[in-house]
Amino acid sequence: MPECRYTLLRSGRAELEEKKSRFLAQSFFVRSEAEVAEILTAVRKEHYDARHVCSAYVLFGNPPLEKSSDDGEPAKTAGLPMLDLLRAASLCNTLVTVTRYFGGIKLGTGGLVRAYTAAAKGALEQAVIVELLPAVRLSLTVDYGLYGKVSRLAEDCAGTVLSLDFLAEVSLCLLFRAEDSARFLAALTELSGGSLTPDSAETLTCVERDGKLTPIQLGAC
């Protein structure tokens, strides 16, 4: 089963017409099956007069949760080709829907596969896709004499400052890519002679936005 490496930062839409049938595709970021159900209900309500609302989604997990629906189309002509797109792109926490307005001309199984695949692909191409990055969040407490050096060290190791409090001592919450956190901790040990260690360390998943790391919640809150 392909590894989940990417997800959507922004949804996408696309439309395809094939032999008078209209295929309206949408892609969404989702965290749970409950969110999937809500979106599918909304899409069906919006397109209440459509013949089919087919779908496929992958949710983060070990292994990932994968499901698809042909919604009345011949078996494996709609949902499965869409799911194959998500798998091939290593996408997770992603839902794709394709709504079909039947135009009166049958497309055949091959034609349906091509149409649903093309429509779903268009919706993914119009979305913003980002890589999922393993990251580490570190909490530190340092005295004012070391704060400047620690701050520069975090910057040199591509760290993102999540919070900063100036009290009796300086409290920092920093976020690093996993590989950069190891580099930062090694340098921190060298800087302080081993006396300065994180108050806490937490592994999590992030995406990069405008050159900065941002934590992302993949599971249901």
C-alpha positions in Angstrom: 0.0 0.0 0.0 1.5 3.4 -1.0 2.8 5.6 1.8 0.8 8.8 2.6 3.1 11.6 1.9 0.9 14.5 0.8 -2.4 16.2 1.5 -4.5 19.2 0.4 -3.9 22.7 1.7 -6.7 24.1 -0.5 -9.6 22.4 -2.3 -10.0 22.2 -6.0 -12.8 22.0 -8.6 -13.0 20.9 -12.2 -15.7 20.2 -14.8 -15.7 17.8 -17.8 -18.3 17.2 -20.5 -18.3 13.9 -22.4 -21.1 13.0 -24.9 -23.4 15.4 -23.2 -22.8 14.1 -19.7 -21.4 16.6 -17.3 -18.9 15.5 -14.6 -18.4 18.0 -11.8 -15.4 17.2 -9.6 -14.3 18.5 -6.2 -11.4 17.7 -3.9 -11.4 18.3 -0.2 -9.1 18.0 2.9 -10.8 15.8 5.5 -9.9 14.5 8.9 -12.5 11.8 9.6 -15.2 9.6 8.1 -17.7 12.0 9.8 -16.4 14.9 7.8 -16.5 12.8 4.6 -20.2 12.0 5.4 -21.0 15.7 6.0 -19.4 16.8 2.7 -21.1 14.0 0.7 -24.5 15.0 2.2 -23.8 18.6 1.2 -22.8 17.7 -2.3 -25.8 15.5 -2.8 -28.1 18.3 -1.5 -26.5 20.8 -3.9 -26.8 18.5 -6.8 -30.1 16.8 -5.8 -31.1 16.4 -9.5 -27.8 14.6 -10.5 -27.8 10.9 -11.5 -24.7 10.0 -9.6 -22.3 11.4 -6.9 -19.3 9.1 -6.9 -16.5 9.4 -4.4 -13.2 8.1 -3.1 -11.1 9.0 0.0 -8.0 8.1 1.9 -7.5 8.9 5.6 -4.2 8.9 7.5 -3.5 5.7 9.5 -1.4 2.6 9.7 -2.6 1.3 7.3 -4.5 4.2 5.7 -8.3 4.0 5.6 -9.4 3.8 1.9 -13.0 3.8 0.6 -14.7 4.5 -2.7 -18.3 4.5 -4.1 -19.6 4.0 -7.6 -23.0 5.3 -6.5 -25.0 3.3 -9.0 -22.5 3.4 -11.9 -21.2 0.0 -13.1 -18.8 -1.6 -10.6 -15.2 -0.2 -10.6 -15.9 2.4 -13.3 -16.0 5.5 -11.0 -14.9 5.2 -7.3 -12.0 2.8 -7.8 -10.3 4.8 -10.6 -10.6 7.9 -8.4 -9.1 6.0 -5.5 -6.3 4.8 -7.7 -5.5 8.5 -8.4 -5.2 9.2 -4.7 -3.0 6.2 -4.2 -0.7 7.0 -7.1 -0.3 10.6 -5.7 0.4 9.3 -2.2 -2.4 11.5 -0.9 -4.1 11.1 2.5 -6.8 13.0 4.3 -8.2 13.7 0.9 -11.7 13.2 -0.5 -12.6 13.5 -4.2 -16.2 13.6 -5.4 -17.5 13.5 -9.0 -21.1 14.4 -9.7 -22.5 13.2 -13.0 -25.4 14.7 -14.9 -26.4 12.0 -17.4 -26.6 13.4 -21.0 -28.6 10.6 -22.5 -25.7 8.8 -24.2 -24.1 5.8 -22.6 -20.3 5.9 -22.4 -19.5 2.2 -21.8 -17.3 1.0 -19.0 -14.1 2.2 -20.6 -15.6 5.7 -21.3 -16.8 6.0 -17.7 -13.4 5.1 -16.3 -11.7 7.7 -18.5 -14.3 10.4 -17.7 -14.3 9.9 -13.9 -10.5 9.7 -13.9 -10.1 12.8 -15.9 -12.6 14.8 -13.9 -11.0 13.8 -10.5 -7.5 14.5 -11.8 -8.6 18.0 -12.8 -10.0 18.6 -9.3 -6.7 17.5 -7.8 -4.7 19.6 -10.2 -6.6 22.7 -9.2 -6.0 22.0 -5.5 -2.9 23.0 -3.5 -1.0 19.9 -2.5 1.6 20.0 0.2 4.1 17.4 1.6 3.6 16.0 5.1 6.7 16.6 7.1 7.8 14.7 10.3 8.6 17.4 12.8 9.5 17.9 16.5 8.2 20.6 18.8 10.6 21.5 21.6 9.9 23.6 24.7 13.0 25.2 26.3 13.6 27.5 29.3 16.8 29.5 29.1 18.3 32.4 31.1 18.6 35.8 29.5 22.4 35.4 29.0 21.9 32.4 26.7 18.7 33.5 25.0 20.4 35.3 22.1 22.7 32.4 21.3 19.9 29.8 21.5 17.7 32.0 19.3 20.4 32.3 16.6 21.1 28.6 16.9 17.4 27.8 16.3 17.3 30.1 13.3 20.5 28.5 11.9 18.7 25.1 12.2 15.6 26.3 10.3 13.5 26.4 13.4 10.1 28.1 13.7 9.2 30.0 16.9 5.7 29.1 18.0 5.7 31.0 21.2 8.0 33.2 23.3 7.5 34.4 26.9 9.9 36.7 28.8 9.4 36.0 32.5 12.0 35.3 35.2 13.6 33.2 32.4 12.8 33.0 28.7 10.4 30.2 27.6 10.5 29.2 24.0 8.4 26.8 22.0 10.2 25.8 18.7 9.3 23.7 15.8 11.8 21.8 13.6 11.8 19.3 10.8 12.8 16.0 12.3 16.3 16.1 10.8 16.9 19.7 11.9 15.8 19.0 15.4 18.6 16.5 15.8 21.1 19.0 14.5 19.7 21.7 16.9 19.9 19.5 19.9 23.5 18.4 19.2 24.5 22.1 18.8 22.5 23.0 22.0 24.5 20.4 23.9 27.8 21.8 22.6 26.7 25.3 23.4 25.7 24.7 27.0 28.2 21.9 27.8 25.2 19.5 28.2 23.5 21.6 30.9 20.7 22.8 28.7 18.0 20.3 27.6 14.4 20.6 26.4 11.6 20.7 29.0 9.6 18.6 26.6 9.8 17.2 23.1 6.8 16.1 20.9 6.8 14.5 17.5 4.1 15.6 15.1 3.2 16.2 11.5 3.6 19.6 9.7 3.3 21.2 6.4 5.3 24.2 5.1 3.5 27.5 4.4 5.3 30.5 3.2 8.6 29.0 4.2 7.5 28.2 7.7 6.4 25.0 9.4 2.8 24.7 10.5 1.4 21.8 12.5 -1.5 19.9 10.9 -4.1 17.8 12.6 -4.6 14.6 10.5 -7.0 12.8 12.8 -10.4 13.7 14.1 -10.1 16.3 16.9 
